[in-house]
Amino acid sequence: MVTPNKLIQIPVDAELLAKLDELSKAEGTSRSAIIRRACRDYLRRMREEALDQLYQRGYEQIPEDTGVGEVQVVLAPQVLPEESW
């Protein structure tokens, strides 16, 4: 189900407005569409950064066992074929 858009007012300086209008004209789309896309991109980046921080804290609390990687380095040549190039 699609929810209706809510109208909001956001003050912007003249320079930003000019750049939005320029981009809008170049893309053949509305200022609103550009701002919506920018907001979605920003929210996605913030979510990804939060997940990255969570991942990093997890490794800080429970560090990776380096022994697994060391074993893989030793076993890899025995299991994987040698490249011809």
N, C-alpha and C positions, 0 to 999 in steps of 0.2 A: 504494500500500500504506500503510495507516494504522499508525503505530507506537504502541505502548502508552504511556500517560502515565507519567511518573516522579513518584513522591511525594517532595516536598522539604518541609523545615520552615523557616519564616521567622518569626523573632521580630518582633512588631509591638507597639506600645504600645496601651494600653487605648482611647485616643481614636480611633486609626486603626481598630482592630477594631470599635468601636461604629459608626463611619461606614460601614465595609464592610458590617456587619450591616444597618444602616438602608437602604443602597442595595440590598443583596441582597433585602431584603423588598419594597422598592418596585418592583424590576424583576422579582420572582418568579424569581430565578435564584440560583445558589450563589455564595458568596464566591470559590471557586476560579475560577469562570467570569469573575468580575469581575477578579480578579488576572491571569488569563491574558490577557484582553483588554487590560488596562493594560500588561502586559509587551510584547505585540505592538505596541501603539500606540507605546510608548517606543522599541522597536527600529526601527520604521518611521521615527519622527522622527529618530533618530540617523543612520540611513542617508541620509535626505533632507538633513540638515545636512552630512554628510560629502560628499555629492554637490555641494551648494551651495558648500562650501569649495573643492572640486576645480575647479568651474566658475569661481569667482572667481580662483583662482590661475592658471588657464589664461589668463584675460583680463589678469591682471597681467603674465604673461610675454609674451603676444602680444596687445597692445591692439587693440581694434577700430579699423578704418579709418573715421574719421568722414566721409571723402569720400563713401562710399557713401550715408550718410544724407542728406548735403547734396544729392546728385544726386536722391535720391528726393523730397525736399521740392520741388525745382524741377520735376520731371517729373510729380508727382502731379496737379496741377491740369490738366495737358494730357491725362492719360490717364483720370482718373476724372470721371464726370459730376457736375455741381454738384447739391447737394441742393435740393429745392424748398422745404423748410421752413427 
